[in-house]
Amino acid sequence: MRGDERNLGLRVTRREEPDLGKLIEWVLGIAEARHRAWVNGEPDPYGLPPPEDLASARH
């Protein structure tokens, strides 16, 4: 087992440009989770304050 551990390495894939589809999916997922929490009167799941436009709005 010890010999196998030495042969394991971290593989890194670098791209010229980021995967835009995954980035958009990630951002929309965060926005959806924050909105869902706001609508349900729950605290922000990321601990962020609400946008200025919503700070005084009721949910």
C-alpha positions in Angstrom: 0.0 0.0 0.0 2.8 2.4 0.8 4.3 2.0 -2.6 1.0 2.8 -4.3 0.6 6.0 -2.3 3.9 7.4 -3.7 2.6 6.9 -7.2 -0.6 8.8 -6.6 -0.4 12.4 -7.7 -2.7 15.3 -8.1 -3.9 15.8 -11.7 -4.6 19.3 -12.8 -6.3 20.3 -16.0 -5.8 23.8 -17.1 -7.9 25.5 -19.7 -7.4 28.6 -21.7 -10.9 29.7 -21.0 -13.2 28.6 -18.1 -16.2 26.3 -18.7 -18.8 29.0 -19.0 -21.7 26.6 -18.7 -20.5 25.3 -15.4 -19.8 28.8 -14.1 -23.3 29.9 -15.0 -24.8 26.8 -13.4 -22.8 27.5 -10.2 -23.9 31.1 -10.0 -27.5 30.4 -10.7 -27.5 27.6 -8.0 -26.2 30.1 -5.4 -28.7 32.7 -6.5 -31.6 30.1 -6.3 -30.5 29.0 -2.8 -30.3 32.5 -1.5 -33.7 33.4 -3.0 -35.3 30.3 -1.6 -34.0 31.1 1.9 -35.1 34.8 1.6 -38.6 33.8 0.5 -38.9 31.3 3.4 -37.7 33.9 5.9 -34.5 31.8 6.6 -31.0 33.3 7.0 -28.8 33.5 3.9 -27.1 30.1 3.5 -23.9 31.8 2.6 -24.0 34.4 5.4 -24.3 37.3 2.9 -26.4 40.3 3.4 -29.4 40.8 1.0 -28.8 43.0 -2.0 -29.5 46.7 -1.3 -32.7 46.5 -3.4 -34.1 43.8 -1.1 -32.7 45.0 2.2 -35.9 46.9 3.1 -38.3 44.6 1.2 -40.6 42.2 3.0 -40.7 38.6 2.1 
